Amino acid sequence: MPSYLDAFYERRDDLVHITPQQASDFAKSVAGDFNPLHDPDNRRFCVPGDLLFCLILQHYGISQQMQFRFTNMVGANIGLIFPKRGQIYLSDNAGRIYLEAERQGDVSQDNAFLDQLTRDYAAFSGQNFPHILVPLLQAENVMVNPQRPLVMYAGMAFEFSRWPTQPPQLQFSDAQLSIDGKRGDVRLKFDFLDQGQIIGRGEKQLIISGLRPYEQAVVDDLIAQYDSWKAAYTPS
């Protein structure tokens, strides 16, 4: 059955290809994520981890418990292999692995459930900066390097206690930040709601490097720049 995700990848020669423009369109139009790393002309371009996560669910379905670990960033012009059986991981023809996944429990292939979960998760994830991360960093009196802000997607996990009776809603529940020198480990927690009842929980992990003392004026400039990218965006 067709999915909105079909617009963000191509399948050729048993490989999944994501063009820089498709990756950028997903980041901006679905996730509301304006990280310049996802701009097609950025020399450090990478495919959003959230798109890879969504494609895993589209390909393999939603298991009651799932864990994901990102090991490398997917750049431009990389064909990805989705194994037909056995362990779930995304790799290229050279054997380089980009994402590993584990799953347990029953599997749902319900398309409405899949579309709602992936859209909600991408939108939640895209709001990390500045709405969640800036207050966390400010509370610890640290900030990212304004010349090269490095916020890396490390992994995520979720579990459902039961399947929803209708497509569930995702709701942010908590955020935690631990600092070790110039590195920060962030855990963003969320719940899945079915008609107001919590039926599942999840957590996203981020790594922030190059931390330095907090400067409000610099952070204000970063937020203003980010907002200007959003304001200038025109869907392709």
C-alpha positions as CSV (number, residue, x, y, z in Angstrom):
1,M,0.0,0.0,0.0
2,P,1.4,3.5,-0.9
3,S,2.9,5.5,2.0
4,Y,3.9,9.1,2.3
5,L,7.5,7.7,2.9
6,D,7.6,6.5,-0.8
7,A,8.4,10.1,-1.8
8,F,11.7,10.1,0.2
9,Y,13.6,7.1,-1.3
10,E,14.0,5.1,-4.5
11,R,14.6,1.4,-4.9
12,R,17.1,0.4,-7.7
13,D,18.9,-2.9,-8.1
14,D,17.7,-4.2,-4.7
15,L,19.2,-1.2,-3.0
16,V,17.5,1.8,-1.3
17,H,18.8,5.1,-2.5
18,I,18.0,8.4,-0.8
19,T,18.9,11.5,-2.8
20,P,20.2,14.6,-0.9
21,Q,17.0,16.4,-2.1
22,Q,14.7,13.7,-0.8
23,A,16.6,13.6,2.6
24,S,16.3,17.4,2.8
25,D,12.6,17.4,2.0
26,F,11.9,14.8,4.7
27,A,13.9,16.7,7.3
28,K,12.2,20.0,6.6
29,S,8.6,19.0,5.6
30,V,8.0,16.0,7.9
31,A,10.4,16.5,10.8
32,G,10.6,20.3,10.8
33,D,14.3,19.8,11.2
34,F,16.4,22.6,9.6
35,N,19.8,21.3,10.6
36,P,22.1,22.4,7.8
37,L,23.7,18.9,7.7
38,H,20.6,17.8,5.8
39,D,20.9,20.6,3.1
40,P,21.7,19.0,-0.3
41,D,24.7,21.3,-1.0
42,N,26.3,20.9,2.4
43,R,29.8,19.3,2.1
44,R,29.1,17.3,5.3
45,F,25.6,16.3,4.1
46,C,24.0,13.3,5.8
47,V,20.6,11.6,5.6
48,P,18.4,12.2,8.7
49,G,18.6,9.3,11.1
50,D,14.8,9.7,11.6
51,L,14.2,8.9,7.9
52,L,16.3,5.7,8.3
53,F,14.3,4.8,11.4
54,C,11.0,5.3,9.5
55,L,12.1,3.2,6.6
56,I,13.1,0.4,8.9
57,L,9.5,0.4,10.3
58,Q,8.0,0.6,6.8
59,H,10.1,-2.3,5.6
60,Y,9.9,-4.7,8.7
61,G,6.8,-3.5,10.5
62,I,6.5,-2.3,14.1
63,S,7.5,-4.8,16.8
64,Q,6.3,-4.5,20.4
65,Q,9.9,-3.8,21.6
66,M,12.5,-2.3,19.3
67,Q,16.0,-0.9,19.9
68,F,18.0,1.1,17.3
69,R,21.7,2.0,17.3
70,F,23.3,4.4,14.8
71,T,26.9,3.5,13.9
72,N,27.7,5.8,10.9
73,M,26.2,8.7,9.0
74,V,24.7,8.0,5.5
75,G,26.1,10.5,3.0
76,A,25.1,11.2,-0.6
77,N,25.0,8.5,-3.3
78,I,25.0,5.5,-1.0
79,G,22.9,2.5,-1.8
80,L,21.5,0.8,1.3
81,I,20.9,-2.9,1.8
82,F,17.8,-4.0,3.8
83,P,18.4,-7.7,4.7
84,K,15.5,-10.0,3.7
85,R,15.9,-12.2,6.8
86,G,17.8,-12.5,10.1
87,Q,19.3,-9.5,11.9
88,I,18.1,-6.1,10.9
89,Y,20.8,-3.6,9.9
90,L,21.4,-1.1,7.1
91,S,24.7,-1.4,5.2
92,D,26.2,-0.6,1.9
93,N,27.8,-2.9,-0.7
94,A,31.2,-2.4,1.0
95,G,29.8,-3.8,4.3
96,R,29.8,-0.6,6.2
97,I,26.9,-0.6,8.7
98,Y,24.9,2.5,9.4
99,L,22.1,1.4,11.6
100,E,21.4,-1.7,13.7
101,A,18.1,-2.7,15.1
102,E,16.8,-5.4,17.4
103,R,13.2,-6.4,18.0
104,Q,11.1,-8.6,20.2
105,G,7.4,-9.5,20.5
106,D,4.6,-9.4,18.0
107,V,4.7,-7.4,14.8
108,S,2.1,-5.0,13.4
109,Q,2.0,-4.1,9.7
110,D,-1.0,-1.8,10.1
111,N,-0.4,1.1,7.7
112,A,-2.4,3.7,9.6
113,F,-0.5,2.9,12.8
114,L,2.9,3.0,10.9
115,D,2.1,6.4,9.3
116,Q,1.0,8.0,12.5
117,L,3.9,6.7,14.6
118,T,6.6,7.7,12.0
119,R,5.1,11.1,11.4
120,D,4.7,11.9,15.1
121,Y,8.2,10.6,16.0
122,A,9.8,12.6,13.2
123,A,8.0,15.8,14.3
124,F,8.9,15.2,17.9
125,S,12.5,14.6,17.0
126,G,12.6,17.7,14.8
127,Q,11.7,19.9,17.8
128,N,14.8,18.9,19.8
129,F,16.4,22.2,18.9
130,P,15.8,24.7,20.3
131,H,12.7,23.8,22.3
132,I,14.2,20.9,24.4
133,L,18.0,21.1,24.1
134,V,18.5,24.8,24.8
135,P,16.8,24.7,28.3
136,L,18.7,21.5,29.1
137,L,22.0,23.1,28.2
138,Q,21.2,26.3,29.9
139,A,20.5,24.5,33.1
140,E,24.0,23.0,33.0
141,N,25.6,26.3,32.0
142,V,27.0,24.8,28.7
143,M,26.3,25.3,25.0
144,V,27.3,23.8,21.7
145,N,30.2,25.1,19.6
146,P,28.5,27.8,17.5
147,Q,31.0,27.4,14.6
148,R,30.5,23.6,14.5
149,P,27.5,22.4,16.5
150,L,27.8,18.6,16.8
151,V,24.7,16.9,17.9
152,M,24.7,13.2,16.9
153,Y,21.8,10.7,16.9
154,A,23.1,7.7,19.0
155,G,20.0,5.5,19.1
156,M,16.4,5.1,20.3
157,A,14.2,2.4,21.8
158,F,10.5,1.9,22.5
159,E,8.1,-0.7,23.8
160,F,4.3,-1.2,23.7
161,S,2.5,-2.9,26.6
162,R,-0.4,-3.5,24.1
163,W,-1.3,-2.5,20.6
164,P,-3.4,0.6,20.2
165,T,-7.1,0.5,19.2
166,Q,-6.5,3.4,16.9
167,P,-3.3,5.2,15.7
168,P,-1.6,6.4,18.9
169,Q,-0.4,9.8,19.8
170,L,3.2,10.5,20.8
171,Q,3.8,12.8,23.8
172,F,7.1,14.1,25.2
173,S,7.5,13.2,28.8
174,D,11.0,14.0,30.1
175,A,14.5,15.1,29.1
176,Q,17.8,14.4,30.9
177,L,21.3,15.6,30.2
178,S,24.5,14.3,31.8
179,I,27.8,16.1,31.2
180,D,31.3,14.5,31.0
181,G,33.9,17.2,30.2
182,K,33.0,18.6,26.7
183,R,30.6,15.8,26.0
184,G,26.9,15.7,26.8
185,D,24.6,12.6,26.7
186,V,20.9,13.5,26.2
187,R,17.9,11.2,26.8
188,L,14.6,12.3,25.5
189,K,11.6,10.3,26.8
190,F,8.2,10.0,25.3
191,D,4.9,8.1,25.8
192,F,2.5,6.6,23.3
193,L,-1.2,7.3,24.1
194,D,-4.3,5.5,23.0
195,Q,-7.4,7.6,23.8
196,G,-5.5,9.2,26.7
197,Q,-4.1,6.0,28.2
198,I,-0.3,5.3,28.1
199,I,0.3,2.1,26.2
200,G,3.9,2.5,25.4
201,R,7.1,4.3,26.2
202,G,10.2,5.3,24.3
203,E,13.6,7.1,24.6
204,K,15.9,8.8,22.1
205,Q,19.6,9.2,22.8
206,L,21.7,12.1,21.5
207,I,25.5,12.8,22.0
208,I,26.6,16.4,22.0
209,S,30.3,17.2,21.7
210,G,32.5,20.3,21.9
211,L,30.6,21.8,24.8
212,R,31.7,25.2,26.1
213,P,30.5,27.7,28.8
214,Y,27.0,29.1,28.1
215,E,26.7,32.5,26.5
216,Q,23.1,33.8,26.1
217,A,23.9,36.2,23.3
218,V,25.6,33.4,21.2
219,V,22.6,31.1,21.9
220,D,20.2,33.8,20.9
221,D,22.1,34.2,17.6
222,L,22.0,30.5,17.0
223,I,18.2,30.4,17.5
224,A,17.7,33.4,15.3
225,Q,19.7,31.8,12.5
226,Y,17.8,28.6,12.8
227,D,14.5,30.4,12.8
228,S,15.6,32.3,9.6
229,W,16.2,28.9,7.9
230,K,12.7,27.8,8.7
231,A,11.2,31.1,7.6
232,A,13.0,30.9,4.3
233,Y,12.0,27.3,3.5
234,T,9.8,26.7,0.5
235,P,8.7,23.1,-0.1
236,S,10.0,21.6,-3.3
